């Protein structure tokens, strides 16, 4: 018995009781960012107070509808300003929030959590649909809209830079609504919210991200669908607050920095596929015409051959005329002198 008591006492001395409290948080459908605000009394060695988010154990809280991603690999939200992204789909659901504190912690050291909605529920997104109706007047000039930290909404056309490169002011959200080129519902895009974590796909004309919540996007992804995906190509590029520059990347690829720094400016380009191919096809045609003109310029070479052929007759003819004139004065003289002595003998 004494040995058993000694083991129990040792086990009791090796364990430390923490202050633990659990809470159930009810959330509507949408995407949320839960931030553990910096705690002045946070302990560096133990990391307390700490927070963990998890789906509830029972079916009543609809754990199958809750997806949780933390920026730390171990899943903890510590008092240095860690955050987590929570997605709720298909109706209200619950998230279990468990708080861990030191044994001697008081209420002043309790963690402060801030819940920010990044994307509203689908029902509420459909309600403001009449509000964007006035936007088409501005959309005749603006194809892309972005909300920039400390600056508000800024816009521009496709192919131009949205946001100021080198300003170190991050982009909190954006919307793309091409005017006259392709239908808005043929464009969809996402925001990069963390490593391996993307916001839901949003159709053209809808805002993706947040406004006035000081939550930057860490990248973006844009793609075309429907008939526009067959007739047009989409590329985009971005610069980031840490000085990184990525792109242009092809449609559907994530444009994000290796450091996951916030986006400070970006540009989106959508061009017809045939327009991009036409200049390439025209270049070989123009190059063939000069090649055909070069053989015509080489035609003057044949006249040089008659000059070489005319030289042999000029050299051979003069020697034939000279031998004919030499034998005539020499041969007649001896024939006349022979009959003279014969006549004198008679």
C-alpha positions in Angstrom: 0.0 0.0 0.0 2.8 2.4 0.9 4.4 1.8 -2.5 1.1 2.5 -4.2 0.6 5.7 -2.3 4.1 6.8 -3.2 3.4 6.3 -6.9 0.1 8.2 -6.6 1.8 11.1 -4.8 4.5 11.3 -7.4 1.9 11.3 -10.2 0.0 14.1 -8.4 3.2 16.2 -8.0 4.1 15.7 -11.7 0.7 17.0 -13.0 -0.4 20.7 -13.0 -4.0 21.6 -13.0 -4.9 24.3 -15.5 -7.9 26.5 -15.7 -9.9 25.2 -18.6 -13.2 26.5 -19.9 -15.3 25.5 -22.9 -17.7 27.4 -24.9 -20.0 26.6 -27.8 -20.1 29.3 -30.6 -23.1 29.3 -33.0 -22.3 30.5 -36.4 -24.4 31.1 -39.5 -23.2 29.8 -42.9 -20.2 31.7 -44.2 -16.5 32.1 -43.8 -15.1 33.5 -40.5 -11.7 34.6 -39.2 -11.3 34.1 -35.4 -8.4 36.1 -34.0 -6.7 35.6 -30.6 -5.9 39.2 -29.8 -2.4 39.8 -28.2 -2.5 39.2 -24.5 -0.2 41.4 -22.4 0.1 38.7 -19.7 0.9 35.8 -22.1 3.6 33.5 -20.8 6.4 33.0 -23.3 7.6 29.6 -21.8 4.2 27.9 -21.6 2.4 29.8 -24.3 -0.7 30.3 -22.1 -3.3 31.4 -22.4 -4.0 29.2 -25.4 -7.2 28.5 -27.4 -8.2 25.5 -29.5 -11.2 25.4 -31.9 -12.9 22.1 -32.7 -16.2 20.8 -34.0 -18.6 19.8 -31.3 -18.7 16.0 -30.5 -22.4 15.4 -31.0 -24.6 15.6 -34.1 -26.6 18.5 -32.7 -24.0 21.1 -33.5 -23.6 19.7 -37.1 -19.9 19.0 -36.9 -19.9 17.8 -40.5 -20.7 21.3 -41.7 -17.7 22.9 -39.9 -14.2 23.2 -41.4 -11.4 24.7 -39.3 -7.9 25.7 -40.5 -5.3 27.3 -38.3 -2.1 29.1 -39.4 -0.1 27.1 -37.0 0.6 23.4 -37.8 -0.2 22.4 -34.2 -3.6 24.0 -34.2 -3.1 26.3 -31.2 -4.1 29.9 -31.0 -1.7 31.6 -28.7 -1.7 35.0 -27.2 0.6 36.6 -29.7 -2.1 37.3 -32.2 -2.7 33.9 -33.9 -5.9 33.3 -36.0 -8.0 30.6 -37.5 -10.3 30.4 -40.5 -13.7 28.7 -40.0 -16.1 27.7 -42.7 -19.8 26.8 -42.0 -21.9 25.4 -44.8 -25.6 24.5 -45.2 -27.1 26.2 -42.2 -26.1 27.2 -38.7 -23.6 25.1 -36.8 -21.5 25.2 -33.7 -17.8 25.5 -33.0 -16.3 24.5 -29.6 -13.9 27.0 -28.2 -11.7 25.6 -25.4 -9.5 28.1 -23.4 -6.5 27.0 -21.3 -5.0 29.3 -18.6 -2.3 29.0 -15.9 -3.5 27.9 -12.5 -2.9 31.3 -11.0 -4.5 33.2 -13.9 -7.2 35.8 -13.1 -9.9 37.3 -15.2 -7.6 40.0 -16.5 -5.5 37.5 -18.3 -8.4 35.8 -20.1 -7.9 35.6 -23.8 -9.8 38.1 -26.0 -11.2 36.6 -29.2 -12.4 38.5 -32.2 -14.7 36.9 -34.7 -14.8 38.6 -38.2 -17.1 37.5 -41.0 -15.1 37.3 -44.3 -18.0 36.2 -46.5 -21.7 36.6 -45.7 -24.2 33.7 -45.9 -25.6 32.9 -49.3 -29.0 34.2 -48.2 -27.6 37.6 -47.2 -25.5 37.8 -50.4 -28.7 37.4 -52.5 -30.4 40.2 -50.5 -28.0 43.0 -51.6 -28.4 42.0 -55.2 -30.4 45.1 -55.9 -27.7 47.2 -54.4 -25.1 46.3 -57.1 -27.6 47.3 -59.8 -26.4 50.9 -59.7 -22.8 49.6 -60.1 -23.2 48.8 -63.9 -23.1 52.6 -64.5 -19.6 52.6 -62.9 -18.8 49.2 -64.4 -18.8 50.8 -67.8 -15.5 52.4 -66.8 -14.3 50.0 -64.0 -13.8 46.2 -64.7 -12.0 45.5 -61.4 -12.7 46.9 -57.9 -10.6 46.4 -54.8 -10.7 47.6 -51.2 -7.3 48.9 -50.2 -6.1 49.3 -46.6 -6.5 53.0 -45.5 -7.6 54.0 -48.9 -11.0 52.4 -49.5 -12.4 51.2 -52.8 -10.3 51.7 -55.9 -11.0 50.5 -59.4 -9.6 50.1 -62.9 -10.0 48.3 -66.2 -8.7 44.9 -67.1 -5.0 44.9 -67.8 -4.3 47.8 -65.4 -2.8 47.6 -61.9 -5.3 47.8 -59.1 -3.7 49.2 -55.9 -0.4 51.0 -55.7 2.8 48.9 -56.1 5.3 49.6 -53.4 2.8 51.4 -51.1 2.9 48.6 -48.5 -0.9 49.0 -48.2 -2.6 45.6 -48.5 -5.7 44.7 -50.4 -8.6 43.5 -48.3 -10.9 42.3 -51.0 -11.8 42.6 -54.7 -14.5 42.1 -57.3 -14.2 41.5 -61.1 -17.0 42.4 -63.5 -15.8 42.6 -67.2 -17.8 44.9 -69.3 -18.8 43.9 -72.8 -16.1 41.2 -73.2 -17.6 38.1 -71.5 -20.6 37.4 -69.3 -20.0 38.1 -65.6 -21.1 34.6 -64.5 -18.3 33.1 -66.8 -15.7 34.6 -64.4 -15.0 33.3 -60.9 -12.3 34.0 -58.4 -11.0 33.2 -54.9 -8.8 34.9 -52.3 -5.9 33.2 -50.7 -6.5 33.4 -46.9 -3.7 31.1 -45.6 -1.3 28.4 -46.7 -3.4 25.9 -48.6 -6.6 27.8 -47.6 -8.8 29.5 -50.2 -12.0 31.4 -49.9 -15.0 29.9 -51.7 -15.3 30.6 -55.5 -17.2 33.8 -56.2 -18.9 34.7 -59.5 -18.1 37.8 -61.4 -19.5 41.0 -59.9 -19.5 39.7 -56.3 -17.1 41.0 -53.7 -14.5 38.5 -52.3 -12.8 39.4 -49.0 -13.6 42.0 -46.4 -14.0 45.8 -46.1 -12.7 47.8 -43.2 -11.7 44.8 -41.1 -8.0 45.1 -41.5 -7.8 41.5 -42.9 -5.6 41.3 -46.0 -5.9 38.8 -48.8 -2.7 36.8 -49.4 -3.2 36.1 -53.0 -5.8 35.4 -55.6 -7.0 32.9 -58.2 -9.1 33.7 -61.3 -10.5 31.4 -63.9 -13.0 31.4 -66.8 -15.8 28.8 -67.3 -18.5 28.1 -69.8 -18.1 29.3 -73.4 -15.7 32.0 -72.4 -13.2 29.4 -71.3 -13.0 28.2 -74.9 -12.8 31.6 -76.5 -10.7 33.7 -74.0 -7.5 33.4 -71.9 -7.0 34.8 -68.4 -3.7 35.7 -66.8 -3.0 37.8 -63.7 -0.1 39.0 -61.6 0.4 40.6 -58.1 2.9 42.4 -56.0 3.1 42.0 -52.2 4.0 44.1 -49.2 7.3 42.3 -48.7 8.5 43.4 -52.1 7.7 40.0 -53.9 6.3 40.0 -57.4 4.5 37.0 -58.8 3.2 36.4 -62.3 1.7 36.5 -64.7 0.2 33.1 -64.0 -2.3 31.2 -66.0 -6.0 31.1 -65.1 -6.8 28.7 -62.3 -3.4 28.9 -60.6 -2.9 30.6 -57.2 -0.9 33.8 -57.4 0.7 34.0 -53.9 4.1 34.9 -52.5 6.2 32.2 -50.9 6.2 34.2 -47.7 2.4 34.5 -47.8 2.7 38.3 -47.6 -0.4 40.4 -48.2 -1.2 41.6 -51.7 -0.7 45.3 -52.3 -1.5 45.4 -56.0 -2.7 43.1 -58.8 -3.7 43.1 -62.4 -6.0 40.8 -64.4 -6.0 40.4 -68.2 -8.6 38.6 -70.3 -8.0 38.4 -74.0 -9.6 36.4 -76.9 -7.6 33.4 -77.9 -7.8 34.2 -81.6 -6.5 37.7 -81.1 -3.5 36.3 -79.4 -2.8 33.8 -82.2 -3.4 36.1 -85.2 -0.1 38.1 -84.8 1.9 34.9 -84.6 0.3 33.5 -87.8 1.0 36.8 -89.7 4.7 36.8 -89.0 5.7 33.7 -91.1 3.7 35.1 -94.1 5.6 38.4 -94.1 8.9 36.5 -93.8 8.2 34.3 -96.9 7.7 37.2 -99.3 11.3 38.6 -99.0 12.7 35.1 -99.4 10.9 34.8 -102.8 12.4 38.2 -103.9 16.0 37.0 -103.4 16.0 34.5 -106.3 14.8 37.3 -108.7 17.7 39.5 -107.6 20.2 36.7 -108.5 19.0 36.6 -112.2 21.7 38.9 -113.5 24.3 36.2 -113.0 23.6 34.4 -116.4 24.8 37.3 -118.6 28.4 36.6 -117.4 28.4 33.2 -119.3 28.1 34.7 -122.8 31.2 36.8 -122.1 33.3 33.7 -121.4 32.0 31.9 -124.5 32.8 34.9 -126.8 36.5 34.8 -126.1 37.5 31.5 -127.9 36.4 32.7 -131.4 38.4 36.0 -131.0 41.6 34.1 -130.2 41.5 31.3 -132.8 40.6 33.3 -136.0 43.6 35.6 -136.3 46.2 32.7 -136.5 44.4 31.0 -139.5 44.5 34.2 -141.7 48.4 34.7 -141.4 49.6 31.3 -142.9 47.5 31.8 -146.1 49.4 35.0 -147.2 53.0 33.6 -146.8 53.3 30.8 -149.5 52.1 32.9 -152.5 55.3 35.0 -153.2 57.8 32.1 -152.7 56.6 29.2 -155.0 56.1 30.9 -158.4 59.8 32.1 -158.9 61.5 28.7 -159.5 59.0 27.5 -162.0 59.7 30.3 -164.5 63.5 29.9 -164.6 63.6 26.1 -165.8 62.4 26.5 -169.4 65.0 29.1 -170.3 68.1 26.9 -170.5 66.3 24.3 -172.7 65.6 26.8 -175.4 69.2 28.0 -175.7 70.4 24.5 -176.5 68.3 24.1 -179.7 
